[in-house]
Amino acid sequence: MTLIPELTILQPADKEQIDLPHTLEDEWAAGKKRLYIESYGCQMNFADSEIVAAVMRNAGFATTSSAADADVIFLNTCAIRDNAEQKVRHRLQHLTGLKRLKPELVVGILGCMAERLKTKLLEEKVVDIVAGPDAYRDIPKLVEEAESGQKAVNVFLSRDETYADISPIRLHSNGVTALVSIMRGCDNMCSFCVVPFTRGRERSRDPHSIIREAKDLFDRGYREVTLLGQNVDSYKWHDELTDSQANLSLSFAGLLEMVAQINPDLRVRFSTSHPKDITDEVLHTIARYDNICNYIHLPAQSGNSRILMLMNRTYDRAWYMERIDRIREILGDDCGLSTDMISGFCSETEAEHQDSLSLMDYVKYDYAYMFAYSERPGTLAAKKYADDIPEDVKKRRLSEIIDHQLAHSARRNQRHIGQIQRVLAEGTSKRSDDFLSGRNDQNKVVVFPKGNYQKGQYVNVLITECSSATLRGEVV
């Protein structure tokens, strides 16, 4: 799953490293206890925080955007890199001071860091609750235990939990776009990645509940959904129905088509794709529906076959390049492509690093998530391979990767100058209320004069200029 903090990000459409919930004003007068959530990490964590908010709403809590006003504070955490965990520890130091002023305050650590460290987190005196990604239904009971003075922990990993019956509270939404989780967990066991240990085995969500959620979002005025999974294109579902009913066997391509058929004005995105699962069937489904965005995030991680083998990515350089060729063949050269790239993986040589740069030159990604390798305890790489690339070498190689991507992003964006792009307006521009900002089909941010347009509308914009991160234009 593509991550938000710790990475060098060249995708301005994604969220900041920490996102805070909106205050629901109608709940202030009700005198309810207040919940405050901070979300770190991948989009799945943001979606999970909205599940937690729904569970807590059903238990009588309201949400607040102020930690100082909260009765319960949750940090929904990431464990992909040590730096991610250090950010949470620094945040806990700040909350220690807040708890001194308000001793009854309950503080909980949720998510992947909670699952990885478990009861060790209780050594942080400020922490009252530790809950893993599959324990969110149990959180009200854990809060009750904490309020009674006990430390509360649930880090049980489930084989079947998908939260399919819980309607998320859209804490992080702009009212136009929404995240819809379709599966959880990961079976791929990449050697550098802790996710299979913190989120458990893959399990897919009932497609009927996914369609209901997406239809409800459209009826409420949302115009874009992003289907989420650690490896979204490995989604699979099989219904064992009665003899009088036809069984339903569904791949990701089938689900994607079902969501696209809800309404042609509902735009559909998905993330993250594992290269081994981005089948021709998925590509042809994208090509068949105008409202499925012409954009794929396809993490390579490295451009060298030996390093890919050590990473246990299950493909080599040539196979990955063949998938890129197939994407271009079926979806065209305008299909937006992004990637993840790791610098300085165990034993990586200079020549192998150059292979990553040459792969980037071959693909010419529109943007990328790029970071230096960080050893994670418990992973296969930590057990088998020495983290033997000096930090200064990792950083220098990362800098070269970033420079490469900046150049490619700029050139890919320049291709749009003079083109008319259909943009879904998501809100006002960060720099001026006189401009709206949205994304085009390829997931690129487009800024244009507001005029009489409102967020949630599709607008045709003639692109007149660009940077490596943003397109600008005029409404036509």
N, C-alpha and C positions, 0 to 999 in steps of 0.2 A: 504494500500500500504506500502510495506516495505521501511524504511527510511534509509538514509545514515549518516547524522550527528547525534550527540547527543547519538547515540547508541554504546554500546560495540559490536564491529563487529568481528565475527570469520568467515569471508568470504572474503579472500583477493582478490577474483576475482572482487569484486565490486569497484566502483569508490571512490575516496577520498571525503572528505566532501565538498570541493570546487573544481570545475573543470573549467578550462579556455579554451576559444576557441583558435584554431590555427589561426595564421595570414595567410591570403591568399595573397601570395606574388604578384600574378599577378594584384591584385587590388591596390597595393600601387601606381603604376605609373598612375593610372587613375584619381588621384586627388579627389577621393570621400571622403565624410565625413565618419568617422570611428566609428564603434560600438564595444563596449567591454561589454561582459556579464559574470557575475559570477553566477553559479548555486549552490544552496544549497538544500539538502533534498533528496527526493526519485527520482527513475529513471524517473518518469513522469516529474519532473521538468527539468531534463536534456533533455528529448525529447521535452518539451515545449520550451526550449531555442533555440533548432534547428528550431522550427517553427517560433519563433520570428526573428531569423536571416534571415530566408527566406523572411518573410514579409518585413523586413528592406532592404534586398537586392533588392527586387522589387521596393522599394522606393528610391533606388540609393545609399545605404550605403554599405561600405565594413566592414569586421570584422578585429579586431586587438587583439593581445594577450597582449597588454600593456595598462593599464588604463591611464598612463600619455600621451599616443598618441591619446586617444579617444576624440571624440566630444560628444558622448552620452555613458553613463554608465548605464547599467541595472543590478540590483541585483534580481535574480529570487529566491524567498524566500520560507522558510518552516515555518509552524506555529504549528507543532505537539507538541513542548515543549517550555517552556519559554526560555530555554537555547539557542534554535535555533534562537529565535527572538533577544536575547541579542547579539549574534554573528553579526547579521545584523546591530544592532544599533552601535556596536563598529566599524564595517566597515564604517558606515556612518560618524563617527567621523574622520576617516582617510580621507575620500573623502571631508570633509569640508575643510581641508587644501589644497587639490588639487584644489578645486573650487575657493579658494582665489587667487591662482596663475592663474587660468583660468576661469574668471567669466562667460564666455559664455557656459561653460560645462553644459550639461543637465544630470541630475541624476534621474533615475526612479526606483521605487520599484514595482516588478511584483510578481504574484503568490499568494500563500496562505496567507502570512502575509499581503499583500496588501488587499486581500478580507476580512480578519478578522478585520483589524483596519481601513480600508477605509481612510476617510479624516483626521483622527487623525495623520496619518503619515506626513501630510503636516506641522505639528508642528515642524518637523525636517526641519530647514530652508534650508538644502542642497537638500531636496527632491523636485523635480519639477513635477514628474509624478507618479501617482498611478494607476496601471492597474491589474485587477483580471485575473484569468486563462481563462476566456471566452472573454476577450477584446483585444486579440492580433492583430486581424485584424485592430483595430482602432489605433494602436500605432503610425503609421506615422503621423496621424492627431494630436495625443496628443503631439508628438515631435514638430510639427509646432506651437502649442499653447504655449508650453514651451519656444520655441525659441523667441516667440513674447513677453515674459515676464509674461505669465499667468501660474498659476498652473493648471494642467490637470489631471482629474480623470475619470476613467471608471471602475466600479466594478460590472457591470450588469452580473448576472448569466443567462446563456442560457439553454433552455430545449433541444436544438438540435445541438449546435455547437460541431463539432468533428475535424475541420480543415482537413477534408478528401481530399480536393482538393489542399492542399499546400504540396509541396515537400520539406522536411526539408533540411537545410544546415547542414551537418554532422560535427558539431564543435567538438564534443567529441569523434569522432570515430578514431579507429586505422586502418581503411581501411579494416578490416576483420570482425568485429562484429558491429551490428547496432541495435538500439531500434526502434520498430514499435508500435505506440500507436493504440490499437484497440477499446478502449472505454474510456469514461471519467465519472467522478462523482461516487457517492456511495449512495446506498439506505439503507445500513445496520444499521446505527444509533447506533453503539457501543457507550456505555455511556461515555467512556473516550476520544473519538476521535472527533476532530474538522473538519475532512475532508469533511463530508457531507455539512457543512456550508460554507466551503471555495471553494469547487469544484462542488457543486450542485448535481442534480439528475443524476442517471445513464443514459447514452445513448450510444448506440453501433454504431460503424462506419460501413459504407457501405463495405461489404466484397470484392466487386470488386476493390475498391480503395486499400484495404489492399494487395490483391494479386498482383495488379500492382506494388505497392511499393516494395514488397518483390522480385518480379521477376526482377525489375530494379536493386535492390541492388545486386542480384546474377550476373546479366549481367555485373555489374561494378566491379566484383571481390570480393564482400563480400561473406563470407561463413557461417555466422551465424546471425540469427535474434532473438531478444527477443520480444515476443508479450506482450505488457504492458496494464495494467488496474488496477484501484484501487482494483477491484475484477474481475480479468480477466476471471474466469470461469463462471461468470454470463452473459457473452456476449450472445446476442440473436439478430437475424435479421429476418425480414419478408418483402419480396418484394410483393407489390400488382401490378401485371403485367396485361397485356391485356389478353383477353379470349384465344388468340392463343398461349400464352406463359404459361409455368408452373410457378406457384408461387414458391418462394424460402424461405423456413423457415430454419434457420440455428442456431444451438447451438454452444457453444464453441468447442465441440468435432468435429463438422462438419468443422468449420473454421480451426482448428488445422490440420485436415486431408488435407484440400485444400492447406494450406501452405506447408505441408510436401511433397505434390505431385509435387511441383514446380520443384525440382531436388533432387535426393538422396544425393548430395554433399552440399546441403544447410541445415545446422544444425538448429534446432528450439528449442528455450526455451520459457518459459512464466513465468510471475510473475505479481501480487501476487494472490494466490488462497485463497478463503475463504473456510474453511472446509465444510460448508453446500453445496457448489457447486461442489466439486471435485467428480463427479459422476463416476460410473463404466464405463459409456460410454467414458469418458475422459481417464480413466486408460487403457481401452482396445485399444483406439486409440494410446496412447503412446506405448503400447506393440506391436502394429501392424507395426510401422514404426521405422526402425533403426536410422533414422536421427532426430527423436524427442527425446530429451535428457531425460535420465532416472533419472530425478531429479524433486522434487516438494518442493516448499516453502509453508509450511502449518502452518500459525501462530496459536499457541494455546493460548497465552497470560497468561493463568493460568492453573494449573492442578487440581483446586478445583471447584466442581460444583456450590457451592453457589457463589463464586466469579465470575464465568463465567456468572451466572444469573444476578448479579449486573452489569456486563460489557455489558449485552444484546448481548451476542455472539450467542445466539439461539441454542446452543448445550451444553451438559454436558460432564463430564470427560469420562464416559463410551462410549458415542456416538463418541467422538473424537478418542478414542482408537480403536473402531471398524473400523473407517476409516483408521487408520494406519495399522490395521491387513489386511484390504482389499487391501491396496497399496502393502504390502509385498506379499500377496497371488498372485496378478495379475502381479506385476512387479519384484518380487523377493527381497531378502534381500539386494542386492547390490544397489537398488534404493536410490539415494541421497535424504536425507530429512533435511530440515532446518526449523527453527521456529522463532517466536518472543515470548519473555517472559517478563512480567512486574512484578517487585517486589514491594510490599508495596501498593497495591491498597487499596482503602478505606475499613477499618475495617478488613483487612486480619489478621488472627491469625497466630501464629507460626505453628500450626498443618496444616493450609491451605497452608502456605508457603512450608511445608514439602511435601504436595501433588504435588506441582509444581516440586520439586526435584524428587519425585518418578515417575512422568510422564516422566521426562527426562530420568530416568533410564530405564523405560519401552520402550521408543521409540529409545533411543540412536541416537540422531540427529547427523548429520555430522558437522553442525555448526549452529550458532544461533545469533540473534540480541537481546540483552538483555539490559534492562534499568529500572531505578526506576520510579515509577509512578509520573507524573507531571500533576497537575490539570490545565485544560484549560478552561478559561472563556467561558460561553455559552453552554458548553456540559451538557448532562443530569447528569453526575456524579457531576459536579460542582454545579448544582442546587439542587440535591437530597441528596448527601452523603458528609459527613465530610471527609476532607483529614487529617485523624487522626493518621496516622502512622508516628512517628518521623523520621526525615531525617537520623539519625544515624542508625535506625533500617532498613530503606529502603536500605541504602548503605551496611549494613552487609548482608542482605538477597541477595542483588544483587551480592555481592562478592561470596556468597555460590553458587549461580546459575552459575556464571562465572567459578568457580572452577570445578563444575560438568561438564559443557560443554567442558572445556579444556580436561578433562580426556576422555570424550566420543569422542571428535574429534581426539585425538591421537590414541585411539583404533580403530576407524573406518578407519583412514588412514593406520594403520599398516596392515589392511586386504589386502591392495593393494600391499604390498611388495611381489615380485615374480610374479605379474600379468603383462601382456602386456596391456597397455592402449592406445586407439586411442586418440591422442591429436591434437587439432587445434592450431597451432602456432599463437600467437597474436602479438608477438614482442620480442625484446631482454629482458633478465632478468634485473631487476632493479640493481642487484649487479655486473653483468659482461656482456659485449657485446659478450663474447665467448659462452653464453648460450641463448637459447630461452625459452620463457615462454608461456604456453597456458593452456587450461582447458580440462579435460576429460569429459566423459558423465555425471558424477555426479557433475559437476561444480567445481571440485577441481583443484587448480593451480598445474601444473606440470612443472618442470624446467629440461632441458636436454641440452647436448652439441649442439652447433649450427651446426657444420660441414658445409655441403653444403645446408642445409635446409633454407627456407625463410618463413617469416610470410605469413599466408594464406594457407599453406600446412598442410595436415593431416599427422601425424607422429606416428608410432607405437613405444611406449616407454616401456621398461621393468623397472618397479619400483624397485629401490634398497634400498631406504631409505626414511624417512619421518619425519616431525615434526607435531605438531597439526594443522598447517596451510598449509603446502606445501608438495607435493610429488616430489622426485627427481629420475631420472633414466637415462638409456642409450638407444639410438636408436637401434632398432633391425630390 
